[in-house]
Amino acid sequence: MIERLEFILALAREQHFGRAAQACGVSQQTLSAGVKQLEERLGVLLVQRGSRFQGFTPEGERVLDWARRIVGDARAMRQEVAALRRGLSGTLRMAAVPTATPMVAALTTPFRARHPAVRFTVQSSTSHEITRQLANLELDAGLTYLENEPLGRVTALPLYREQYRLLTAADGIYGARASVTWAEVGRIPLCLLTPAMQNRRIIDRHLRAAGADPAPILESNSMIVLVTHVRTAKWASIMPAALAETFRLTERVRAVPIVDPDVSHTIGLVVPERDPMTPLVAAFLAEARAIAPGLAAEVAAL
């Protein structure tokens, strides 16, 4: 039964029979037969079939919801038994929105010192993708915005408030200012993240509230691309204060606080809402909870 439910989760993730079978390490025929056996056992059609995967039936969506819970609990049980036998180990799968990636090390480094047998995979993702992957048990934890858009069924721990800076040439417009308003920032050419990123949607919202029409001259889904352009002192951008500090800009580039209004948004750790949690996730959440006050104070002081 667990294996067949894993097939359902893989189908939800891959949206394709062949790729789902490959992800499960079985043939497409084996996966299709497993799904068919599950349908026969439950007495309902779960998958809409045609020449290709067409989605789940309403009954299939409910079974998918139960599959996430059952498979998650089964994994938690296996991990807890393994932890009792040889201590905390395994791989923690984590993702972060691009603007929060510099903060991942603040969590993983002390956790690894406490649990040296644990390994990590960390990827940069959109907030929507983090929510989807957590729901489909593809991730153990995510670092994302907590306030602005739906998070799904998760346990959330606030870590710090993201504040915003205009990165611009020291000898350029606003480069000598102690602060700059959102309305003023809206008048200059900018390079920004793509609209798929929540940070961009937040910035657009504040610019529009100040009467500006966001129209960047360069868009990218990579913070590295934006930073390398800004470091030439020929481009300007809006970035979180913590990110600007991490990249240690040259003397030719300044990070000017954006005010009027002085806004901030909460970044936090999200993990699947589950009781009990896997030992790995529970330990990582406890570590983050201990770190959070110091991290919040450090970022607020930037």
MOURVEN-V256253 format. One line per field, one symbol per residue. ss: DSSP state (@ for helix, = for strand, . for the rest). psi: psi as a letter, one per 30 degrees, with the letter a starting at -180 (. if undefined). Layout:
ss=???
psi=???
This chain:
ss=.@@@@@@@@@@@@@..@@@@@@@@...@@@@@@@@@@@@@@@....===...====.@@@@@@@@@@@@@@@@@@@@@@@@@@@@@...=======.@@@@@@@@@@@@@@@@@...=======..@@@@@@@@@.....=====........================.........===@@@@.....===....@@@@@@@@@@@@........===..@@@@@@@@......====@@@@@@......=======....=========......@@@@@@@@@@@@@@@@@@@@@@..
psi=eeeeeeeeeeeeefhkeeeeeeefglleeeeeeeeeeeeeefglkekjkbflkgakleeeeeeeeeeeeeeeeeeeeeeeeeeeeglkaakjkklkleffeffeffeeeeeeeeiffklkkklklleeeeeeeeeggflflljlkffelkfajlkkjkelkklkkjjlkegakgfglflkleeeefflklklllffkeeeeeeeeeeefggljjikfkklgkeeeeeeeeffgflllklkeeeeeefillffkljkkkailjllkkklkklkjkjllkeeeeeeeeeeeefeeeeeeeeff.
